[in-house]
Amino acid sequence: MKIFKFFSVLALSLSIFTATNARTVEHVPGQLLIQVNSKADLQQIVNDLAVVDGMNTQLRINGIVSAPMKVWLISFNETIIDDNLMLEIVNSHALTKVVQFNHVVSLRTTPNDAQFTSQWQYINTGANGGTIDGDIDADSAWDITTGGLTMLGDSIVVCALDDGIDMNHLDFGDNRWINYAEIPNNNIDDDLNGYVDDYDGWNSEDSNDNIAGGGHGTPVAGIMGAQGDNGTGVTGVNWDVKVMVIKNDFNTVESEVLAAYTYPLVMRQMYNATDGAEGAFVVSTNASWGVDFGQPSSAPLWCAMYDTLGAYGILSCGATINGNQNVDLVGDLPTACPSDFLISVTNCDNTDNKVTNAGYGAVTIDLGAHGAGAFTTSQGGGYGGFGGTSGATPHVTGAIGLLYSAPCSGLITLAKSDPAQAALDVKQYILDGVDPNTSLAGITTTGGRLNLHKALLELLNDCDSSACIAPYSLAASGVTDSSATLTWNSISDSTYTIQYKLTSSSTWITITDTAQSILLGSLQACSEYEFRVAVQCDTSVSSYSNPVVFKTDRCCVAPSSLVATSPTATDVSLNWNDVLAAVNYSVQYRDTSSAVWTIVNGLSASPFSLTGLDSCTVYEVAIGTNCDTGATIFGNPTLFATTACGACIDLPYCNSISNNATEEWISNVTIGSINNTTMSDGGYGDYTHLSTMLTQGSSYAISLTPDFNSFQYDEYFRVWIDYNQDGDFGDVGELVFDPNTAATNTITGNISIP
């Protein structure tokens, strides 16, 4: 595919003025969330549906929303094809797993009028019209544990997904979670978690770690984990815990909800995979926001996120609607989601009754918690009453964290060997430990209100302190074609029985040892093995741990990565990871507009310089491995483009910085033969593939249209053309259009070409 030179470069600028009107929509017009097996499948869907019944849908990929769930945001021109029709068409494509609209989300805040002078939700003395003992029995719970660490020393993390936190509030102390594996502000992903400079947490709206703010998030975080017993202010459900903050205003869209949840998911995945060496031991997330009357059937990806989080050991808590509505009938997101790993919470007041304007549901809403006027931290370093289901839910989120600090080694070993089951157990302890409450009877799944002490007792009653617990955190490292080092951890320090075998075999090989690691040798190359471990306790032997699978090296496979670097007009450098079984490698490449591949055989090692290419051309290249036993198929192709396309492509006109375009963006640009309509591009869109011929001495009409997510803003457009193609727009006469006014609608005018 040749890239043709442009005759000119056209640049636009857009500036923000004052907000005007707001609009309310259930989903973002022209946007879909889609789950697929691979980006290649998604690209095929986009290609196949570019034209539907003669309509140019302008279907395009906006970007990845959640890599672990393989969820992408795609957009189309809803003025050409109806939203519902496009949803149906994409859903019918054979490569689509799940597709849905990108729903609009709002905070669950209610007006905060009450001013309380004590945290009655923990110890209710009956003051201010309250009900004596209408509380969560926190003082009795704190006699057992005040939070912070598991029995094995893991730092417990609870996650607030909200509008940020008052970072200078004295009552958080060192309870605010910090990612110490990241060096702040060096523009490097130091801990390789996929996020750059995520030192303080993550801002999923702006893609940085600016989590400051928190008119809503500060009280939410304070309920979960304001530092206790420090002589200052208030305490959270946990005196000591790490509160991870994911910032987004959550008057937002569903794609950003999934992106926000992905951060704690990735951190817990890393923690599980490395036995705590990396990531964070996140046990719960808090959503004090949602979509009133939202239907789970229209948001399958959102609801599925809770199952994904749960699979890695994270329970999620959701605040239900602030209205006297039966959620079983009217729906709500997320609290009507059917996930076993979601706890849905309604709101109780200091009289220990459900607040009238709080949702309920015998099937969907699990329990109540105190929210109305709950006294906690507030933005600006102060304290005050919070409210709504927003205030109720973080009590349950914090309770999950507190239970993981209970003096029960069995829970944390289960969390390491079977994190999903541990999460389900903790949920059940909380639900089984509620205080029966007549205002919740028959309209929640438990008929009760959170009791912190009783939940802990449920856990401890289920904890056998004398049990011989199986080893946990099994791992295989240093794997070669014939050996592997096996490691594990154990509560008991004694004699271990290690069993391993080929996964295709039914016969275990048994070894005993007193160390918590062993080197296996004489393994078969390119073979899949599994191993498990049991331990001898004082008077009994544990059960075997869940098996862990590993595969030895020397498989004849294509290199897992192929990178094209330093392209010029005629050549490019190819780099790949070596394969142990390789004799040599073969590379195939082609112009993307051609069906014919050119193959180069007998390459000994990386890197390799591919020469003799055409200038200004997009190529795809793939690599395969040749072994003693045969050759592999070629791997997935990598795209690259050669240079010498001319000034419009090769020169770096502007820094392509992807900022935030959630609320406003350039929707349409029309000039000459260009009529380009787009949705929000995340802050920067590359449309250098579009061109038009502008003739000297002629005049051309131009129109520029903004669009908005919720509020309209006055926008100021300007247009430049780089007539001398010197890589800048600073020369006299290159500012070709300036309307000298800002507007919320389409700006039109004319450009004269000298």
Rosetta blueprint (number, residue, H / E / L):
1 M L
2 K E
3 I L
4 F L
5 K L
6 F L
7 F L
8 S L
9 V L
10 L E
11 A E
12 L E
13 S E
14 L E
15 S E
16 I E
17 F E
18 T E
19 A E
20 T E
21 N E
22 A E
23 R L
24 T L
25 V L
26 E L
27 H E
28 V E
29 P E
30 G E
31 Q E
32 L E
33 L E
34 I E
35 Q E
36 V L
37 N L
38 S L
39 K H
40 A H
41 D H
42 L H
43 Q H
44 Q H
45 I H
46 V H
47 N H
48 D H
49 L L
50 A L
51 V E
52 V E
53 D L
54 G L
55 M E
56 N E
57 T L
58 Q L
59 L L
60 R E
61 I E
62 N E
63 G E
64 I E
65 V E
66 S E
67 A L
68 P L
69 M L
70 K L
71 V E
72 W E
73 L E
74 I E
75 S E
76 F L
77 N L
78 E L
79 T L
80 I L
81 I L
82 D L
83 D H
84 N H
85 L H
86 M H
87 L H
88 E H
89 I H
90 V H
91 N H
92 S H
93 H L
94 A L
95 L L
96 T L
97 K L
98 V E
99 V E
100 Q E
101 F E
102 N E
103 H E
104 V E
105 V L
106 S E
107 L E
108 R L
109 T L
110 T L
111 P L
112 N L
113 D L
114 A L
115 Q L
116 F L
117 T L
118 S L
119 Q L
120 W L
121 Q L
122 Y L
123 I L
124 N L
125 T L
126 G L
127 A H
128 N H
129 G H
130 G L
131 T L
132 I L
133 D L
134 G L
135 D L
136 I L
137 D L
138 A H
139 D H
140 S H
141 A H
142 W H
143 D L
144 I L
145 T L
146 T L
147 G L
148 G L
149 L E
150 T L
151 M L
152 L L
153 G L
154 D L
155 S E
156 I E
157 V E
158 V E
159 C E
160 A E
161 L E
162 D E
163 D L
164 G L
165 I E
166 D L
167 M L
168 N L
169 H L
170 L L
171 D L
172 F L
173 G H
174 D H
175 N H
176 R E
177 W L
178 I L
179 N L
180 Y L
181 A L
182 E L
183 I L
184 P L
185 N L
186 N L
187 N L
188 I L
189 D L
190 D L
191 D L
192 L L
193 N L
194 G L
195 Y L
196 V L
197 D L
198 D L
199 Y L
200 D L
201 G L
202 W E
203 N E
204 S L
205 E L
206 D L
207 S L
208 N E
209 D L
210 N L
211 I L
212 A E
213 G L
214 G L
215 G L
216 H L
217 G H
218 T H
219 P H
220 V H
221 A H
222 G H
223 I H
224 M H
225 G H
226 A L
227 Q L
228 G L
229 D L
230 N L
231 G L
232 T L
233 G L
234 V L
235 T L
236 G L
237 V L
238 N L
239 W L
240 D L
241 V L
242 K E
243 V E
244 M E
245 V E
246 I E
247 K E
248 N L
249 D L
250 F L
251 N L
252 T L
253 V E
254 E H
255 S H
256 E H
257 V H
258 L H
259 A H
260 A H
261 Y H
262 T H
263 Y H
264 P H
265 L H
266 V H
267 M H
268 R H
269 Q H
270 M H
271 Y H
272 N H
273 A H
274 T L
275 D L
276 G L
277 A L
278 E L
279 G L
280 A L
281 F E
282 V E
283 V E
284 S E
285 T E
286 N E
287 A E
288 S L
289 W E
290 G E
291 V E
292 D E
293 F L
294 G L
295 Q L
296 P H
297 S H
298 S H
299 A L
300 P H
301 L H
302 W H
303 C H
304 A H
305 M H
306 Y H
307 D H
308 T H
309 L H
310 G H
311 A H
312 Y L
313 G L
314 I L
315 L E
316 S E
317 C E
318 G E
319 A E
320 T L
321 I L
322 N L
323 G L
324 N L
325 Q L
326 N E
327 V H
328 D H
329 L H
330 V H
331 G L
332 D E
333 L E
334 P L
335 T L
336 A L
337 C L
338 P L
339 S L
340 D L
341 F L
342 L E
343 I E
344 S E
345 V E
346 T E
347 N E
348 C E
349 D L
350 N L
351 T L
352 D L
353 N L
354 K E
355 V L
356 T L
357 N L
358 A L
359 G L
360 Y E
361 G L
362 A L
363 V L
364 T L
365 I L
366 D L
367 L E
368 G E
369 A E
370 H E
371 G L
372 A L
373 G L
374 A L
375 F E
376 T E
377 T E
378 S E
379 Q L
380 G L
381 G L
382 G E
383 Y E
384 G E
385 G E
386 F L
387 G L
388 G H
389 T H
390 S H
391 G H
392 A H
393 T H
394 P H
395 H H
396 V H
397 T H
398 G H
399 A H
400 I H
401 G H
402 L H
403 L H
404 Y L
405 S L
406 A L
407 P L
408 C L
409 S H
410 G H
411 L H
412 I H
413 T H
414 L H
415 A H
416 K H
417 S H
418 D L
419 P H
420 A H
421 Q H
422 A H
423 A H
424 L H
425 D H
426 V H
427 K H
428 Q H
429 Y H
430 I H
431 L H
432 D H
433 G L
434 V L
435 D E
436 P E
437 N L
438 T L
439 S L
440 L L
441 A L
442 G L
443 I L
444 T L
445 T L
446 T L
447 G L
448 G E
449 R E
450 L L
451 N L
452 L H
453 H H
454 K H
455 A H
456 L H
457 L H
458 E H
459 L H
460 L H
461 N H
462 D L
463 C L
464 D L
465 S L
466 S L
467 A L
468 C L
469 I L
470 A L
471 P L
472 Y E
473 S E
474 L E
475 A E
476 A E
477 S E
478 G L
479 V L
480 T L
481 D L
482 S L
483 S L
484 A E
485 T E
486 L E
487 T E
488 W E
489 N E
490 S L
491 I L
492 S L
493 D L
494 S L
495 T L
496 Y E
497 T E
498 I E
499 Q E
500 Y E
501 K E
502 L E
503 T L
504 S L
505 S L
506 S L
507 T L
508 W L
509 I E
510 T E
511 I E
512 T E
513 D E
514 T L
515 A L
516 Q L
517 S E
518 I E
519 L E
520 L E
521 G L
522 S L
523 L L
524 Q L
525 A L
526 C L
527 S L
528 E E
529 Y E
530 E E
531 F E
532 R E
533 V E
534 A E
535 V E
536 Q E
537 C L
538 D L
539 T L
540 S L
541 V E
542 S L
543 S L
544 Y L
545 S L
546 N L
547 P L
548 V E
549 V E
550 F E
551 K E
552 T L
553 D L
554 R L
555 C L
556 C L
557 V L
558 A L
559 P L
560 S L
561 S L
562 L E
563 V E
564 A E
565 T E
566 S L
567 P L
568 T L
569 A L
570 T L
571 D L
572 V E
573 S E
574 L E
575 N E
576 W E
577 N L
578 D L
579 V L
580 L L
581 A L
582 A E
583 V E
584 N E
585 Y E
586 S E
587 V E
588 Q E
589 Y E
590 R E
591 D E
592 T L
593 S L
594 S L
595 A L
596 V L
597 W L
598 T E
599 I E
600 V E
601 N E
602 G E
603 L E
604 S L
605 A L
606 S L
607 P L
608 F E
609 S E
610 L E
611 T L
612 G L
613 L L
614 D L
615 S L
616 C L
617 T E
618 V E
619 Y E
620 E E
621 V E
622 A E
623 I E
624 G E
625 T E
626 N E
627 C E
628 D L
629 T L
630 G E
631 A E
632 T L
633 I L
634 F L
635 G L
636 N L
637 P L
638 T E
639 L E
640 F E
641 A E
642 T L
643 T L
644 A L
645 C L
646 G L
647 A H
648 C H
649 I H
650 D H
651 L L
652 P L
653 Y L
654 C L
655 N L
656 S L
657 I L
658 S L
659 N L
660 N L
661 A L
662 T L
663 E L
664 E E
665 W E
666 I E
667 S E
668 N E
669 V E
670 T E
671 I E
672 G L
673 S L
674 I E
675 N E
676 N E
677 T E
678 T L
679 M L
680 S L
681 D L
682 G L
683 G L
684 Y L
685 G L
686 D L
687 Y L
688 T L
689 H L
690 L L
691 S L
692 T L
693 M L
694 L L
695 T L
696 Q L
697 G L
698 S L
699 S E
700 Y E
701 A E
702 I E
703 S E
704 L E
705 T E
706 P E
707 D E
708 F E
709 N L
710 S L
711 F E
712 Q E
713 Y E
714 D E
715 E E
716 Y E
717 F E
718 R E
719 V E
720 W E
721 I E
722 D L
723 Y L
724 N L
725 Q L
726 D L
727 G L
728 D L
729 F L
730 G L
731 D L
732 V L
733 G L
734 E L
735 L E
736 V E
737 F E
738 D L
739 P L
740 N L
741 T L
742 A L
743 A E
744 T L
745 N L
746 T L
747 I E
748 T E
749 G E
750 N E
751 I E
752 S E
753 I L
754 P L
